[in-house]
Amino acid sequence: MTRTDSKDQFQGGVAWQGTVCFLHRTPRAFLPMRSFESLNLIAGRGIEGDRYLIENEAGFYSHKPEEGRQVTLFEMESLEAIMRDYAIELRPEEHRRNITVRGVPLNHLVFQRFRVGACLLEATRLSTPCRHIEEILGKPVFDPMIHRSGLNCRIIEGGEVRVGDIVRPC
């Protein structure tokens, strides 16, 4: 987490500003996540070409529609903690979330709005780990991902998100 002096960066009692490290999507469940330099976020629907884009659902949980799952985020710090605490290498494309960030306190952003590049997101709930990831990866990551499984968000203002974009409170 990066401390700043800007009053605009103050949210939840802590100043923060983060960075987009990796971007991923996949067109349907069980396929590997593919890495991209940019993603197109569509307000109220999801990510262009992703399995959970509303009206084009092809994800593992698409039978349980959820407006607040239009885009998902994951912390680089969680990947490092899983390696440190469990000696399990979980790569950014393996956690199956769309945006991997550094310096963003995701667990503190539920019901908050924040910017990722030019896009405005609203956090709806923490992601929960599932056995589906273990099935796909063949790694025992369910327990290590408890309380560090990322954040589900709704897209309020869409646009292009690029690797290196700033993530900040609004």
URWO-V342787 format. One record per residue. N is the residue number from 1. PSI is psi in degrees with one decimal (999 if undefined). Layout:
n:N psi:PSI
n:N psi:PSI
//
This chain:
n:1 psi:133.5
n:2 psi:126.4
n:3 psi:138.9
n:4 psi:163.9
n:5 psi:-6.8
n:6 psi:130.8
n:7 psi:-30.4
n:8 psi:-20.5
n:9 psi:6.3
n:10 psi:118.9
n:11 psi:130.8
n:12 psi:25.1
n:13 psi:-1.3
n:14 psi:132.2
n:15 psi:137.6
n:16 psi:157.9
n:17 psi:130.3
n:18 psi:-173.6
n:19 psi:144.2
n:20 psi:123.2
n:21 psi:-40.9
n:22 psi:150.5
n:23 psi:134.7
n:24 psi:152.1
n:25 psi:165.1
n:26 psi:147.1
n:27 psi:-19.6
n:28 psi:165.5
n:29 psi:150.3
n:30 psi:-14.8
n:31 psi:150.4
n:32 psi:148.3
n:33 psi:137.8
n:34 psi:143.2
n:35 psi:141.6
n:36 psi:154.6
n:37 psi:-21.9
n:38 psi:155.9
n:39 psi:147.6
n:40 psi:111.8
n:41 psi:129.2
n:42 psi:119.6
n:43 psi:130.0
n:44 psi:0.0
n:45 psi:-47.3
n:46 psi:-151.5
n:47 psi:128.9
n:48 psi:125.0
n:49 psi:0.4
n:50 psi:155.7
n:51 psi:-21.9
n:52 psi:13.7
n:53 psi:125.2
n:54 psi:134.5
n:55 psi:8.5
n:56 psi:30.5
n:57 psi:127.4
n:58 psi:22.8
n:59 psi:168.2
n:60 psi:-33.6
n:61 psi:15.8
n:62 psi:-19.7
n:63 psi:-7.4
n:64 psi:75.5
n:65 psi:141.8
n:66 psi:112.4
n:67 psi:-29.8
n:68 psi:11.0
n:69 psi:32.3
n:70 psi:-30.0
n:71 psi:144.6
n:72 psi:147.5
n:73 psi:155.7
n:74 psi:147.4
n:75 psi:134.8
n:76 psi:-35.8
n:77 psi:-30.2
n:78 psi:-38.8
n:79 psi:-41.8
n:80 psi:-37.4
n:81 psi:-38.6
n:82 psi:-39.4
n:83 psi:-47.3
n:84 psi:-45.2
n:85 psi:-27.6
n:86 psi:-2.2
n:87 psi:37.5
n:88 psi:122.0
n:89 psi:115.1
n:90 psi:111.0
n:91 psi:158.2
n:92 psi:-32.6
n:93 psi:-9.4
n:94 psi:-22.1
n:95 psi:-10.5
n:96 psi:23.7
n:97 psi:163.4
n:98 psi:-41.9
n:99 psi:120.6
n:100 psi:126.8
n:101 psi:162.0
n:102 psi:137.0
n:103 psi:16.6
n:104 psi:121.0
n:105 psi:74.6
n:106 psi:-40.3
n:107 psi:-13.9
n:108 psi:5.1
n:109 psi:3.4
n:110 psi:132.1
n:111 psi:8.4
n:112 psi:155.6
n:113 psi:143.3
n:114 psi:163.6
n:115 psi:140.1
n:116 psi:105.0
n:117 psi:-129.6
n:118 psi:-8.5
n:119 psi:148.0
n:120 psi:123.5
n:121 psi:153.9
n:122 psi:120.0
n:123 psi:129.3
n:124 psi:-35.4
n:125 psi:161.2
n:126 psi:144.2
n:127 psi:151.9
n:128 psi:144.3
n:129 psi:159.4
n:130 psi:158.9
n:131 psi:-17.8
n:132 psi:-40.3
n:133 psi:-42.9
n:134 psi:-40.6
n:135 psi:-43.3
n:136 psi:-43.5
n:137 psi:-28.7
n:138 psi:24.5
n:139 psi:142.4
n:140 psi:72.4
n:141 psi:-3.9
n:142 psi:-58.3
n:143 psi:-44.6
n:144 psi:-24.1
n:145 psi:-5.3
n:146 psi:130.3
n:147 psi:9.9
n:148 psi:49.7
n:149 psi:6.5
n:150 psi:-166.5
n:151 psi:135.7
n:152 psi:140.1
n:153 psi:156.5
n:154 psi:144.3
n:155 psi:112.6
n:156 psi:-46.2
n:157 psi:120.9
n:158 psi:-174.4
n:159 psi:-168.9
n:160 psi:133.7
n:161 psi:133.7
n:162 psi:152.2
n:163 psi:132.5
n:164 psi:-12.3
n:165 psi:152.8
n:166 psi:141.9
n:167 psi:128.1
n:168 psi:157.6
n:169 psi:162.7
n:170 psi:999
//
